[in-house]
Amino acid sequence: MRSPIACFLALLAPVAAADLQPLAEEELQAVDGQAGISLAVDLHINRNPANTRCSGGCGARLTFRPGQSDGYIVLDNIQGRFSFEGVTVDIEHIDSGFNGEGAQFNQQALKIGLQAATFDQAQITLAGSNQSQPGPGFTQTNLLTYQTSGSVHLQGNVYIFGTP
Amino acid sequence: MRSSGLLLGLPLLLSSAWAAAMQALDDIELDAVNGAGVGFFLDGFLYDQDSAMARIEGFKDSSGNPVTIQLEDSYIKGQGSQRGTLDPLANIGTPLHPFRLGVRNASEIPSLPAGTEVLQLATPTWTDPLNDTHHYGLWAYYQGCLYGEAGCTNPDLAVGRLNSNLSALTSRQTALLQRYASVGFLTLKQGIDTDMAQLQTRQQAVDAATAQVQQARSVMEARYAAAPNNNKPPLGQKYDCFIICTNSNIRAYNDAVDDWTAKNEALMNAQIALSQVWQTQRHGYSLSQRSQDYTEFASLCGEPTSQQPTCSGGRIAKMEGDRASLVLVSTSLKDGKTRVPGIDLGFGAEFSVPSTAWSGSASNATRGATTTRADFFSLNIEGFTLHGSYVNLWGNAAGMLGELSMQLYADKLILGACRTCTDANRFVAKNVYLDLNLGHGTLQPLSFSMLSDGELRFRLPGVTWANYQQFYAQVPKSNISIVNLSLSNVNLGAQAIRGLRVDYLDMRTVNLPR
């Protein structure tokens, strides 16, 4: 993994060096809210067969300890493929639209767009446990497991911005 | 490689975009940046499960077999989706009415203990009558039907219904005022208090007599057990010894029966004396009637503070306050204003459960074969909004604490247990409004913790002798109202729970052994 990234950066360096030129203040100010980028996010989380606590091996495990609790909320055995096609990330200056609210809003927001999502044997278990990582005396109560596979229609734009 | 390149590009692009907008802050501006948060909203949102498989596992039936719930046709769409069959997009929040996540402190939220800072997540909030769920939910309850449906296009129905209810209450108030006009309510209360003191004394006499009867019965039962079995009468009846009883156990038992009978008679007399107090006449009315009238008046108008009291509180004042909300909503609707559209959401679920066939009569049933039966359950919610809700979270030595206010409104909520039937065979609730308030930062913080065995626990500490006055004055109440609840086409009418408050709650999950 290290060498492909190094090659990629080495390839980019001379190209970038040849094209890069200092921008004036006015030009910099004009660089605002360009088209953004489009991403294809494909996340594979594999089970670890060496971890025999779950049938066939466990996937990823996230634990949260609320306040001074003795136990943990656990998102356990997360595994499978989570794929999001056509995700767009952009900085947009909202100054119109939204039934007239855009003009009043008149500020920048981070816009994340979604188009479709595909899952392949994806699953997640909600549980409560007495330890963050299984060790001696480990106890865990699995509340429920959600499994999904196939393509869903998931679209929309999430706008995120700072508020006073 | 592709995703690596894109990820490298992201910060470059973000930095150039921000660079143009970024400017140095001076000390004064920096000083003002305090507790700033994040706002977000969803525009043009749609989720449809389409052909994807989704299921929930982890449940077991009574025999310990796993129960799998297959989810189907789940969706979140804009209002008017006709239960997910159409694809209107949902707008959840707007630029000026976003979800807000940020830090708030006790100077902004009076219910918090001094010096406390909390993380607050607030849903989009509007202050106009149509989108303020407090106003609209109340109006929807009195309206009595789903606005816009056939026969429900007059927004003044709600005000009309409230006026009619208010008129009934006001006439009752007038009747009570007239009944005691020559007496005065303070004098009335004085008489009731005097009679109640006598009532209490006689109640104490009844309690004492009851204790004596119980004691006499215990003695009688013990002596009955010790008495000989020959010609033994039923408990409570004496042995017939002709002239004299020679057996000392029989004599003791017969004496105990006499004593128990006498004590019973004394108890009866005490009870008669007690009931006579309720008939005590003053101003031409019995204590029973006067007490009932006074309580009714206090409920209608608040506790009287003068001989000829006006309505300062109670149900009449509350209803007059409600009328102001109703007028605001109906006026807005008549002005042609509309509500911000909500969302539609729903799902179907199929799950398999064991089903055992039984034959024979109820008293002599024979167990047959157990097979697996597939059951269906569906939930659809139309026009759902969560405007004006919030949750405040903070922590201290006691753990994670919170305050929760949920303002849920839905035009329709439909529960079904059949896949192909119509609403005539479903549970349909219209104008569903849940104003749920749990926790008060100072007096009753909602605490959430995970126990050492991995179980969940929610607690709301109870009211105490030291804080009960503040508790009942400040801890928020909850209200639930549903209009036109119908079950398999049988209209159960309107259902409402108003002024619900949890005095104490300690709830935890338990993993049942299978």
Contacts between the chains, C-beta under 8 A, distances in Angstrom:
chain1	res1	chain2	res2	distance
A	4	B	1	5.8
A	4	B	4	7.4
A	5	B	4	6.0
A	8	B	1	6.7
A	8	B	4	6.8
A	8	B	5	6.4
A	8	B	8	7.8
A	28	B	19	6.5
A	28	B	20	5.5
A	29	B	20	5.2
A	30	B	20	7.5
A	31	B	16	5.5
A	31	B	17	7.0
A	31	B	19	7.4
A	31	B	20	5.2
A	32	B	17	6.5
A	32	B	20	4.5
A	32	B	21	6.6
A	33	B	17	6.8
A	34	B	13	7.5
A	34	B	17	6.8
A	36	B	13	7.0
A	37	B	6	6.5
A	37	B	9	6.0
A	37	B	10	6.2
A	37	B	13	5.8
A	39	B	3	7.5
A	39	B	6	5.5
A	39	B	10	7.8
A	40	B	2	7.4
A	40	B	3	7.1
A	40	B	6	8.0
A	41	B	3	7.3
A	42	B	3	7.0
A	65	B	450	7.1
A	66	B	395	7.9
A	66	B	399	6.8
A	66	B	400	4.1
A	66	B	448	5.7
A	66	B	449	6.1
A	66	B	450	6.1
A	67	B	395	4.4
A	67	B	396	7.8
A	67	B	398	7.4
A	67	B	399	3.4
A	67	B	400	3.3
A	67	B	401	7.3
A	67	B	447	7.9
A	67	B	448	7.5
A	67	B	449	6.3
A	68	B	395	7.4
A	68	B	397	6.4
A	68	B	398	6.9
A	68	B	399	4.6
A	68	B	400	7.9
A	68	B	449	7.5
A	69	B	399	5.8
A	69	B	400	7.1
A	69	B	449	4.1
A	69	B	450	4.2
A	69	B	451	7.5
A	70	B	449	7.4
A	70	B	450	6.7
A	70	B	451	5.8
A	70	B	452	3.8
A	71	B	449	7.7
A	71	B	450	3.3
A	71	B	451	5.2
A	71	B	452	5.5
A	71	B	453	7.0
A	71	B	454	5.0
A	71	B	455	7.3
A	72	B	450	5.8
A	72	B	454	7.5
A	73	B	450	5.9
A	73	B	456	7.9
A	74	B	454	7.9
A	89	B	10	6.5
A	89	B	14	8.0
A	91	B	14	7.0
A	91	B	17	4.2
A	91	B	18	7.2
A	94	B	95	5.6
A	98	B	43	7.6
A	98	B	94	5.6
A	98	B	95	5.3
A	99	B	94	7.4
A	101	B	94	5.2
A	101	B	95	4.8
A	101	B	96	4.6
A	101	B	97	7.9
A	102	B	95	6.1
A	104	B	95	7.7
A	104	B	96	6.1
A	105	B	95	3.7
A	105	B	96	5.9
A	108	B	21	6.0
A	109	B	95	7.6
A	119	B	52	6.7
A	125	B	58	7.3
A	127	B	454	6.9
A	128	B	450	5.5
A	128	B	451	7.7
A	128	B	454	3.6
A	128	B	455	5.7
A	128	B	456	5.9
A	128	B	509	7.4
A	129	B	450	8.0
A	129	B	454	4.5
A	130	B	452	5.0
A	130	B	453	6.0
A	130	B	454	5.3
A	139	B	453	5.5
A	139	B	454	5.4
A	140	B	454	5.4
A	141	B	453	7.3
A	141	B	454	4.5
A	141	B	455	6.2
A	141	B	509	7.5
A	141	B	511	4.6
A	142	B	58	5.4
A	143	B	58	6.4
A	143	B	509	7.6
A	144	B	56	5.4
A	144	B	57	6.9
A	144	B	58	4.0
A	144	B	59	7.1
A	145	B	56	6.9
A	145	B	57	4.4
A	145	B	58	4.9
A	146	B	54	7.2
A	146	B	55	7.6
A	146	B	56	5.6
A	147	B	53	7.7
A	147	B	54	7.1
A	147	B	55	5.2
A	147	B	56	7.8
A	147	B	57	6.7
A	148	B	52	5.9
A	148	B	53	6.4
A	148	B	54	4.3
A	148	B	55	7.7
A	149	B	52	6.6
A	149	B	53	4.8
A	150	B	50	7.3
A	150	B	51	5.7
A	150	B	52	3.2
A	150	B	53	5.4
A	151	B	50	6.2
A	151	B	51	7.0
A	151	B	52	5.9
A	152	B	47	6.8
A	152	B	48	6.6
A	152	B	49	5.5
A	152	B	50	5.6
A	152	B	52	4.7
A	153	B	46	6.5
A	153	B	47	6.8
A	153	B	48	4.0
A	153	B	49	8.0
A	153	B	50	5.3
A	154	B	46	7.5
A	154	B	47	5.3
A	154	B	48	8.0
A	155	B	44	6.9
A	155	B	45	7.1
A	155	B	46	5.1
A	155	B	89	7.8
A	156	B	42	5.3
A	156	B	43	6.5
A	156	B	44	5.0
A	156	B	45	3.3
A	156	B	46	6.2
A	156	B	89	7.1
A	156	B	90	7.6
A	157	B	42	7.1
A	157	B	43	4.7
A	157	B	44	5.9
A	157	B	45	7.8
A	158	B	40	6.1
A	158	B	41	7.7
A	158	B	42	5.6
A	158	B	43	8.0
A	159	B	40	6.2
A	159	B	41	5.5
A	159	B	42	7.9
A	159	B	43	6.4
A	159	B	95	7.2
A	159	B	98	7.7
A	160	B	38	6.3
A	160	B	39	7.4
A	160	B	40	4.6
A	161	B	38	7.4
A	161	B	39	5.3
A	161	B	40	7.4
A	161	B	98	7.7
A	162	B	36	6.0
A	162	B	37	7.6
A	162	B	38	6.5
A	162	B	39	7.3
A	163	B	36	6.6
A	163	B	37	5.0
A	163	B	38	6.5
A	163	B	39	4.1
A	163	B	98	7.3
A	163	B	100	5.7
A	163	B	102	6.4
A	164	B	36	6.0
